[in-house]
Amino acid sequence: MPRISLRRPLMALATLLLAVGGSLVPASPAQAASNGPTSGDGWVAITWYASAGGRCQGNLDYLSNYAYGLYTNAGVAVGCTFWIERSNDGGYTWPSVFYTKSLSSSSGSYSSPPVLDSPPSYLARVCFHFNVAAAAKHCSYGI
């Protein structure tokens, strides 16, 4: 049976929704999504929160046994702190934290250095929280 990749259409739809979502949606809960191939290079995981004031978004891309984070604050006044977590037990615990970065509303985006995501039992995910007291943690699915 041929393998069908939905990565390109899903990424185009996600980009469109994120481009207009911050100005049209008064508030929405954090979203986590993973899409792309079921194995190998090209995995993508996204977590984001949009409101009328802006959007914080963490993307995690997987390429050649490495996970790369792209952190974005698009107008959230209180700022957002991002990081990558790695699990070595299939996602039961997430003890390892890498590349923590706080972005103000004027910071834009930041690309993290690579995190080794090998052997196959390792998973990585991108997380963030708003820079306010008792802020909830938002994380993508592990890939």
N, C-alpha and C positions, 0 to 999 in steps of 0.2 A: 504494500500500500504506500503510495507516495506521501512524503512528509510535507505538510503545508505550513509555511511560516506566516504567522500573523504579526510579526514584529513591526514591519514597516507601516501597515495600516493602523495598528494600535498606537504606535508612536506618533503618527500624524494626528490621530484623533486626540490623544493626550495633549499634544502641543497646542492644538486649537482650543481645547477646553481650558487649558491653563492660561492661554493668552487672554481669553475673555472672562474667565471665571472670577478673577479677583475684582473686577468692576461690576459684575452682574449679580454675584451671589452674596447676600448679606453675611452669611456665615455658614460654614459647612464643617463637618467633622474631619479629622485627619483621615487621609486615604492612603492605603498601602496597595501596591500592585507589583506583580512580577510578570513579565511576558518575554517572549522570545523562544529560542530553541529549548528543547528539554535537556540537552547536554552540550558541553563544549563551549566555544567562544560565542559571545553575542548576548549573554544574559543581561537583562536590565531590571533593576528594582527601583521603585520610586515611592517616597512618602512625602506628603504635602499637606498644608493647611491653608485654606484661602478664606479671606474675609474682605469686607468692603475696603479695608485699609491696606491690603497687600497680600503677599503670599510668601511663606517659607517653604522651600522644596529641597529635598535631598535625593540625588540620583546616585545609584551605584551601578557601575558597568563592570562586567567581568571579561577579561581577555588574557589568554595564555597563563592561567593559574594565578592571576592577580586581580584584585578588586580595586577599582578607582572610584573615589567619591567626587561628586560635583555638588557643592552647597550653594544655594541661592536665597538671598533675602531680597524680595521685590517689594519694598515699601512698608515692611512691618516696623512701626516706630520703636517698639520696645527691643527689637533685635532678636536674634535666634542664635543658639549654640548648637553646632553640628558635631558628629563624630561617626566613626565606623566601629562596629562591634564584630568580633569573630568568635564563633563557636567551634569547639573541636569534638563535640559529642552529638552532632546531628541536629543542633538547635535546642537542646534541653536547657543549657545554660549558655550565657554570653559573657564570659569572664574577661576577655581581652578587649581593650579599648584603644583605638588608634586615631590620630590626627584630629583632635578636638580643635574647633575653630569657632569663634564668636563673630557674627557679622551684624553690623548696624544696618539701619535702613538705607544708608548711602554706600554700603560696602559692595553691593552687587553680588558677584559670585567668587568662589574659591575652588580650585581643583586640588584634591589631596594627592600626595605621593601614593604609589601603589602599596597595597597590603597583600602579602603572600596568602593565597587562599587554597593551599594544597597541603596535604593529600585530599582526595575527594570527600573524606568525612568532614572536612572543614566547611563551614558556611560563613558568609559575611552578610551584614545588613547595615544600612545607613539609618541614623537616628538624629533627632533634634528635639529641642524644647525652646519655648519662648523664654526670654530673659526677664521673667517675673517670678516672684516668690511662689513656691508650690506648683510650678508649671508641670503639666503632664508631659511625659516622654512619648514621642511619636516615632515609630520604627517601621521600615519596610519589611517585607518578608525576607527570609534568609535565602541567598542564592549561592 
